[in-house]
Amino acid sequence: MATKYISRPSYLEKIRPFINKSVIKVLAGQRRIGKSYMLLQLIDEVRNENAHIIYIDKELEAFSSIRNDKELYAYVLSQLNKQKNNYLFIDEIQEIVSFEHCLRSLLNEEKCDIYCTGSNANLLSSELATLLSGRYVEFKIHSLSYTEFLNFNNIENNDENLIHFLTLGGMPFLSNFGLQQQPAFEYLKNVYSSILLKDVVARENIRNVAFLENLVAYLIDNVGNLLSAANISKYLKSQKVNIPTQTVLNYLRALSNAFFVYPTRRIDINGLKIFEIGEKYYFEDLGLRNAIHGFNMQNEINKLMENAVYLHLLHNDYSVYVGNNNGKEVDFVALRNNERIYVQVAYMLYDDATVKREFGNLMEIADHYPKYVVTMDALPMQSSYKGIQQVHLRTFLSTKI
């Protein structure tokens, strides 16, 4: 059964201005988050009487013979229709060796309007930037947002379904399982294996797969904690595992290149200087994170909330950092053009000490950008404390910010 074909208009709106323009459109993101279906929706966008569609899916056996740029170029030339406007769509283009040479030639020769997807951040950015600087535009595709999750599953926006989202995450195919956790997690474990083997181990020439899996488990346990490769290496040594710091860095980079996790750097709120040491890691998909080693919602709600807020900020096109204000941490500083917002995340504001901690760090920031404390407190759903908005997680994730 195929994934439900439900439009994701926020992405279509971003891509639409570039249709029929002489730039390559690249849809980048983790495997199985819906890039292929975005290509199909783009095909529908351009389809008309004078459109000729050339579609290549590198995950299908039918296209296994296209292994490098020369074979790709020859195939495209054989498929062109000189009487029509040609549109080229390539799914998982990183599977084609030296693909960028073919794309540059096709673009320069004005053979077709080009769209492609990819699941490796480093490969896409480095190869395309080298040969096609200024000639391509990249769109980051993410797993479903909370509102998309509700839409895909045709369910109401309520607290029960918020918990479903925090548990199952936003992989589009899960809508076929009707919110059943066991089959969903089995599917997600298979997706994880595919990402690890195809996009991390094979692509990055990883040798110590056992350590890679242990590193993923470590990141799962430490969502929301400041980490460094040196500290991870020291921790491993305390566990009688001797892994050099550089190896830790390489493996973290490999996981990030596959869009599996996002390293989030610290920034000085006053001068916006980025710190070189210490990052937090958040997962592209909550369901994947939960399915890999199991989880307990009650014990991990703070981590899941923080990860969900981080992803919502990405969905709204913010660049996200961990804030540092004279040594005091702010969970998120989100920047977009000339805009800025600050966000603290806390499960419940149990007592005055918790209120003082969560609001106090924001109150000490000496500017007038919007500030939010996101919680799961039953009441109020939205209120303010000395000008700082307290927002229920469900409200925050349902709001375009």
N, C-alpha and C positions, 0 to 999 in steps of 0.2 A: 504494500500500500504506500503510495507516494505521499510526501509531505503536503499538507494542505497549501494550496496556492492562494495565499492571502497577501494582499498588497502591503508594502511597507513604505507609505508615501513620504516619510521624512527623508529617506534616502533618494527616492525618485526626484524629489524637489531639488536636492543638491546636485544630482547628476544631469538633470534635464537641460540646464543652460549650456552644457558642453556637447550635447548631441549635434552631430554634423559639423563639429569644429575640428580643426586640424591638430588635435592633441589626443594622446592615448589615454583612455579612461581605465584606471586600475582599481579594482575592488579588492581590498586586502583585509584579511582577517583569519581567525582560527578555523580549522577544518570543521565542517558540519554546522556552521552557524547560519547558513542560508545564502551564501554568496552565489551558488548555482541558480537559486530561484530568483535572485536579483537580476542575474543575466537574462533569465527567461522573461522577467517583467520588462527589462529594457528592450528585448526583442519585440515584445508587444508594442512598446512605445514607438519604435521606428518602423514597424511593419506597415506597408502600404503597397499600392499597385506597382510602384517603381522600385521597391526595395528587394534586394537579393541578399539572403542571410547565409553566411558561412559559419557553421557552429562546430567547434572542436572541444571535446571533453576528454581530457587526458586520463580520466579514471575509467574510461570505457575501452574495452579491447579493440574496438573498431578503429581507434586512433593510436594504437600502440606502435605502429610503424613510424610515427612522427616523433623522432628522438632528438633531433637537433635543429638548428636554425635553417640549414639548407633544405632539409626535408620539409620543414614547415613552410618555407618560402615556395618550394615546388608545389606543395599541396594547395596552398592558397591560390597560386597562379592558375592551377588546373580547375579551380572552382569559380573563378571570377566570371561574371556576366557583363560584358561590355555594353549591353543595352540598358543596364539598370544601375542604381546606386548600390554599391556593395558594402555590406556591414560584416565585420569579422568579430566573432565572439569566441574567446579561448578560455576554457575553465581549467584552473590549476596550471598556469603557464610555467611555473618553476620546474615542472617535470621535463621541460624541453631545454636541452643544453644550448647555451648561447642564444636564447630566444630574442634577446635585445637587439642583436644584429639584424634579424629578420624584421622586427617591428620598426626599426629605424628606416630600413629600406622601403618597406611598404608605406610608411608615413611620408617619406621624402618623395616617393613616386606618386603619391595621392591615389593609391590603388583602392583604399577602402577606409571606412570609419572603424576604428579599432577599440574593442573593449576586452578586458581580460581580468581574471581573478588570480589571486595567489595567496599562499599560506606560509610564506617565509618573509618576514620583515626585512632582514638584512639583505637577502638576495634581491628582492624587488627594489629596495631603495638604492643599493650600491650599483647594481647593474644598470638600472634605468637612469640613474643620476649621471653615471659615467658617459653614456652615449646619447641620452635624450634629455639633458638638463633643459628645463623650460618647455619641453614638448610633451609632458605627461602630467596628469593630475590624479592624485590618489585619494580614494574614499575609504575610510576605515568602516568596516561592517562589523557590528557587534551581535552577540546573542540577544534574544528578545528583551526589550525593556519590560517593566512591570505592566504598563498599559498594553503593549503588544502581546504579552503573555495572556492577559485577560481576553483580548480580542481573538487570538489564535484558538483559545480553548472555549470561547463563548461562555464565559463565566462572569459573575458579578464582582465588583470591587468591594470586598469585605475583608475582615480580619482573617477569616479562615483561608481565603484564597491568597492573601499575603503570605501566610505560612507555607502554603503550597509552593509559591514562587521562591521563597527563601530556601525551601527544601530541594525542589526539582530544577530550579534555574530556568534558563530561557533557550534551550536548544529547540529549534522549530519542530523537529520530528516528534518530540514528546507529546504533541497534541494528539497523536494517534493512540496514546496509551490511556487517555482519560484520567490523568492525574493519579494513576496507580504507581506507587513508589517502587515496588519490586521489579516490574518489567522496565520501568524507566531507568532504574539504577543499573540493571543488566545491560541495557543499551548504552548507557553512558560509560560503563566500564570498557565496552568494546571501542567506543569513540576514543577514550583515553589511550587505549593500547595502540590505536591507529595513529594518533597524534604523536605518541612517544616514539613509535618505530619509524614512521614515514617522515615526520617533520622535525624530529629531534635526533634520534640515534643515527639513522641513515644519512640525513642531510648534513649533520654536523660532525659525523665520524666519531660518535661517542663510543668509548671503549668500555667504560665501567658502568654498565647498565644498572647493576645492583645499587651503586652509589647514587645514580640519577634518581632512581625510585625512592631511595631514602631521603634525598634532597627534597623531592616533591612532598613527601610526608612531613618533613621539617617545615616547609613553607605553609602547608595546611595548618599545622599546629600554631604557627606564628603570624597568621594574618593580623595586621594591625600593629605588629611589633617592629621596632627599628632593628634592622639587620645589617651586617656587613660580611663580606666574604671572609675576612680575617677572623671575626667572631665565630662564624659557622665552622671554620677550620679548627679553631680552638675547642669548640664544643665537641666536634667529632673526635679530636684527640683524647678528650676526657672519656669518650666512649670506646677508646682503644681502636679508633679508625683514623689512620694517618693519610689525609688527603691534602695536598698542597693548596694554598690560597688561590693560586692561579687556576688550578683545575676547578675549584668552586666557582670562580668568576666565569670561566668558560661555560660551565654547565648552566649557570643562571642565565647567561646570555643566550644560550641555545633555547632554553625554555621561553625566554622573552621573544626571541625571533619567531617562534611558532605561535605567537599571540596567546600562549597558554597562561602566562602570568604577565603582569605589568609592574616593572620597577618604578617606584614613586619616590622621587628625591625630595630632600628637605630644602626649604627656601626661607631666607630671612625676611620676615614680613616688612621690616622697615626699609631695607634697601633692595629687596628682591634678589639678593645674592644667593646662588645655589650652592649648598654644601656638597663637598666632594665625597664625604664619608657618611654612611648610614642611609639606608633606604627601607621603605616598606614594600611588600609585595602583595598584590591583589590578583584574584583569579578572574579570567574572562567570563567564566560561567560558574555560578554557585552550585548547580547540580553536579557538574563534573567534580568540583572540589569535594562535595559531600559524598559522592558515590565511591570515590577511590579507596578510602580507608574507613568509611562509616563515620557517623557523627551523632551527637546528642544535641537536639535543638536547645534544650534548656541550658546546657553548659556552654553552648557556642553561639548563642543569640547575638552577643555583642559583636563577634567577628563577622557573622553573616550580615548584620545590619550595616556595619562599616563598609564591607565589600559591596553591598547593594547600593549604598549611597555613592561610593566611588564610581561604580558603573553608570549610575544615573547622571553623574556629572560628565562622564565621557559621552554619553548619549546626547547630551546637550552641548557638545562641542567645546567643552572647557579643557584647558590644560590643567592638570591637577597635581598639587604638591602637598607635602606635609609642612605645616607652618611652624616657624620658630620665632617667638617674640620675647627677646631678652631671656632666653633659656626656658620659657614656658611653651609647651606644645599646643598647637591647634591642629585638629585632625586633618582638615583640608583647607587649602587656599586654592581657589579655582579661578583661573584667568581666561578671559575670552575677549580679544580685541582690547578695548579700553575698560572693560568691565572686570569686576572682582567681587567674589563672595567668600565668606568664611563659614565653615560648617564644623560643628562639634556633634558627635554621635554618642548617645548614652541610652542604655536599655530603659531604665526607669530613674526618675529623680526621686529617690527614696527619702532623702532627708535634706536638711539645710546644708550640710557639708557637701553633698553631691551637687546641689544647686549652685553653691558658691564655686565649686571647682569647674563645672561645665560652663556656667555663664561668666565666671570671673575671668578666665583666660581671654574670652572674647571682649569683655568690658575694658580690658587693659590695652586693646588695640586702638591707637589714637587716629582713627580715620572714620569716615561715615559710609563705607561700603556696607551692603547688607550682610547681616550676621544671623545664623540659624543654629539652633540646638534641636537635633532630630532625635526623638524618643519614641517609645512604645507606650507611654502613659495613656491610660484609658481616657482620662479627662484632664485638661481640655484637649481637643483635637488640634486646636491652634490657638495660641495665646502669645503674650509678650511679657518680657521681664526686663525693665529698664531699657526698652527699645530694641531688645533682641528677640527675634521670633522663636517661639518653641513650636515645633511642627511635628505632628505624628508621622511616623515613617511612611504609612500608607498615603497620606496626603502629599508628602514630599515626592515620593516616587510617581505619583499621579499627576504632578504639576510640571509643565514646561518652564524651566527657569532660565 
